[in-house]
Amino acid sequence: MNKSPAAYYHVGVIPDGNRRWAHQRNLHPSEGHKMGAKKGRLFVDWAFAKPEIKEISMYGLSEENFKRSEDELDRLCDIYFEIGNSLLDEKVLHEKEVRVNFISTKPEKLPNNIIEVFDEVKSETKFYGNKILNILIGYTGQNEILRAVSSPMNRVKNLFFGLNENDLERNLGVKNSCDLIIRSGEEEKEREAKSGFLLWQSAYSEYYHINKFWPDVGIRDFNMAWNYFLSMRRLKGQ
C-alpha cells in the first residue's frame, strides 16, 4: 500500500444512524436510508472537490445487516439499484475520471440487478484513475482478508514460499490504505468501532466521530472532520 510523496488521501465513511433517524420521526427505516443516500452523494461531491482526496470508500451494507427484515432489505436494495443507475448517467464520473469499484464479500446475498448495474458502472470507469470511489455493499473486512489469503495464487504461494503483505494486498477488494475514517451516529461518547470496515486498510487510520445521525450531517461536519485530520497529520510531522 505504497503512496507517492505527493498528497494522496483515502477517506472512508461509516454512515451510521439512518434507521434511528427514521425511528425518531416515526418513519419507515427506508426513509432514513433514502435521506442517507442523499447525504452520501453530498459527501462524495464534497470530497472529490478537494484535489488532495483521491479515494473514498463508502460503507453501504455489512454482511451482518443481512439479518435485517426482508422488507427493509428489499427497500435498501431498491435504493442501491437506483444509486447504480444514477452513476451510469453521472457525467461528473467521466469529467473527473473517477473509477468506481463495487466490493462485496457476499455477492450471492444481493439481487442480480444490483450486481449487474454496478458491474456496468465498473466497466465504464475501469480505465479511469484520477479519483477512486469504492462502494461496499454486503461487505465485511474479515471476509475480505480471508478471501485474499485463500485466493488460488496465494494458496499455491503459501504452500511453497509463504505469504507477505504485498501478496495479500494484491487480492484485497480495496487496495490502498485508508488515512481517515469518519463515522456518524449519536452516541453517549465518541466511537471508534470499526464494524468490520476496512480492517486491513485501516491499521493506521485516523478516526473522527460525528455525533449526529448520518441524515443530519452536513458540509460543516465534513469540514470539521477534515480539519481535524490535517491537524493530526501536522502533529505527526507528515
C-alpha positions in Angstrom: 0.0 0.0 0.0 2.7 2.5 -1.0 1.9 6.1 -1.7 3.7 8.7 -3.7 5.3 11.6 -1.9 2.6 13.9 -3.3 -0.5 14.4 -1.3 -2.9 11.5 -1.8 -5.5 10.8 0.8 -8.1 8.0 1.1 -11.2 8.7 3.2 -13.5 6.0 4.5 -17.1 6.6 5.7 -19.2 4.6 8.1 -22.6 6.3 7.7 -24.4 5.2 10.9 -27.8 6.2 12.1 -30.2 6.1 9.2 -32.7 3.8 10.9 -32.5 5.6 14.3 -33.1 8.9 12.5 -36.2 7.5 10.9 -37.4 5.9 14.1 -37.2 9.3 15.9 -39.6 10.7 13.2 -41.9 7.7 13.2 -40.9 6.9 9.6 -40.2 3.6 7.9 -36.4 2.8 8.0 -36.3 3.1 4.2 -37.0 6.9 4.6 -33.8 7.1 6.7 -31.9 5.2 4.1 -33.2 7.4 1.3 -32.0 10.5 3.2 -28.8 8.8 4.0 -28.2 8.2 0.3 -28.6 11.9 -0.4 -26.0 12.7 2.3 -23.7 10.1 0.7 -23.9 12.0 -2.6 -23.3 15.3 -0.7 -20.2 13.7 0.9 -18.8 12.4 -2.4 -19.3 15.8 -4.1 -17.6 17.5 -1.1 -14.6 15.1 -1.0 -13.9 15.0 -4.8 -13.9 18.8 -4.8 -10.7 18.6 -2.8 -7.7 17.8 -5.1 -5.9 16.0 -2.2 -8.6 13.5 -1.6 -8.2 10.9 -4.3 -10.1 7.9 -2.9 -13.3 7.4 -1.0 -14.7 4.1 0.5 -18.4 4.2 1.4 -19.8 1.5 3.7 -23.3 0.7 2.3 -24.2 -2.6 3.9 -22.3 -5.0 6.1 -22.7 -8.8 6.0 -24.3 -8.6 9.4 -27.0 -6.3 8.0 -28.4 -9.2 6.0 -30.1 -10.3 9.3 -32.5 -7.3 9.0 -36.1 -7.9 7.9 -36.8 -8.9 4.4 -38.9 -5.8 3.8 -36.1 -3.4 4.9 -33.5 -5.3 2.9 -35.8 -5.2 -0.2 -36.2 -1.4 0.1 -32.5 -0.9 0.7 -31.6 -2.9 -2.4 -34.0 -0.7 -4.4 -32.1 2.3 -3.2 -28.7 0.7 -4.1 -30.1 -0.1 -7.6 -31.2 3.5 -8.0 -27.7 4.6 -7.0 -26.1 2.3 -9.5 -28.4 3.5 -12.3 -27.7 7.2 -11.4 -24.0 6.5 -11.6 -24.4 5.2 -15.2 -25.7 8.6 -16.2 -23.3 10.6 -14.0 -21.3 13.0 -16.2 -19.1 14.0 -13.3 -17.6 10.5 -13.2 -16.3 11.0 -16.7 -15.3 14.6 -16.2 -13.3 13.9 -13.1 -12.2 10.4 -14.4 -13.5 8.6 -11.3 -13.0 4.8 -11.2 -15.9 3.1 -9.4 -15.2 -0.2 -7.6 -18.1 -2.3 -6.2 -16.9 -4.6 -3.4 -19.0 -7.3 -1.8 -17.8 -10.3 0.2 -21.2 -11.9 0.0 -22.4 -11.0 -3.5 -24.6 -14.1 -3.6 -26.8 -12.5 -1.0 -27.6 -9.5 -3.3 -30.1 -9.3 -6.1 -28.7 -9.8 -9.6 -29.9 -6.4 -10.7 -27.5 -4.7 -8.2 -24.6 -6.9 -9.3 -25.3 -6.2 -12.9 -25.7 -2.4 -12.6 -22.6 -1.9 -10.6 -20.6 -4.2 -12.9 -21.7 -1.9 -15.7 -20.5 1.2 -13.8 -17.2 -0.6 -13.0 -16.8 -1.5 -16.7 -17.5 2.0 -17.9 -14.9 3.6 -15.5 -12.3 0.9 -15.3 -9.7 2.9 -17.3 -10.0 6.0 -15.1 -7.7 6.6 -12.1 -7.8 10.3 -11.3 -10.2 9.5 -8.4 -11.5 6.3 -6.9 -14.9 5.6 -5.4 -15.3 2.3 -3.6 -18.8 1.2 -2.7 -19.0 -1.6 -0.2 -22.3 -3.5 -0.1 -22.7 -6.8 1.6 -19.1 -6.5 2.9 -17.0 -7.2 6.0 -13.3 -6.8 6.4 -12.8 -10.2 8.0 -14.0 -12.0 4.9 -12.2 -9.6 2.6 -8.9 -10.7 4.3 -9.9 -14.4 4.3 -10.7 -14.3 0.6 -7.4 -12.6 -0.2 -5.4 -15.2 1.8 -7.3 -18.1 0.1 -7.1 -16.8 -3.4 -5.8 -19.5 -5.8 -2.5 -17.8 -6.4 -1.9 -17.2 -2.6 -2.9 -20.7 -1.7 -0.1 -22.1 -4.0 2.4 -19.5 -3.0 1.7 -20.0 0.7 2.2 -23.8 0.3 5.7 -23.4 -1.1 7.1 -20.0 -0.1 4.7 -18.4 2.5 2.9 -15.1 2.0 3.9 -11.5 2.6 1.8 -8.3 2.9 2.1 -7.5 -0.8 0.6 -10.9 -1.7 -2.4 -10.3 0.5 -2.9 -6.6 -0.6 -2.9 -7.5 -4.3 -6.0 -9.6 -3.7 -8.0 -7.2 -1.5 -11.1 -5.5 -2.9 -9.8 -2.1 -1.6 -6.1 -1.8 -2.5 -5.0 1.3 -0.7 -4.6 2.1 3.0 -7.1 4.4 4.5 -6.0 7.7 6.0 -9.1 8.9 7.7 -12.3 7.1 8.7 -15.4 9.2 9.5 -18.2 7.6 11.5 -21.6 9.2 12.3 -24.2 8.3 14.9 -25.5 9.8 18.1 -23.7 8.2 21.0 -23.0 8.8 24.6 -19.3 9.1 23.8 -17.2 9.1 20.7 -16.9 5.8 18.9 -14.0 4.2 17.1 -15.9 1.0 16.4 -14.8 -0.4 13.0 -17.9 -2.5 12.4 -15.8 -4.8 10.1 -14.9 -1.8 7.9 -11.5 -2.0 6.0 -9.9 -3.9 8.8 -6.6 -4.4 7.0 -6.5 -1.0 5.3 -7.3 1.0 8.5 -4.3 -0.1 10.5 -3.0 3.4 10.7 -6.2 5.4 10.0 -7.2 8.5 12.0 -10.8 8.3 13.3 -13.3 11.1 13.5 -16.8 10.7 15.0 -19.6 13.0 14.1 -22.1 12.8 16.9 -25.1 13.0 14.6 -27.2 10.5 12.7 -26.0 10.3 9.1 -29.1 12.0 7.6 -28.3 15.1 9.8 -24.7 15.6 8.8 -23.7 18.5 6.5 -20.8 20.2 4.9 -19.7 21.9 8.1 -19.3 18.4 9.7 -17.2 17.2 6.8 -15.0 20.3 7.1 -14.5 19.8 10.8 -13.5 16.2 10.2 -11.1 17.2 7.5 -9.5 20.0 9.6 -9.1 17.5 12.5 -7.3 15.1 10.2 -5.0 17.7 8.8 -4.1 18.9 12.3 -3.3 15.3 13.4 -1.1 14.9 10.3 0.8 18.1 11.2 1.3 16.9 14.8 2.8 13.7 13.4 5.1 15.6 11.1 3.5 14.3 7.9 
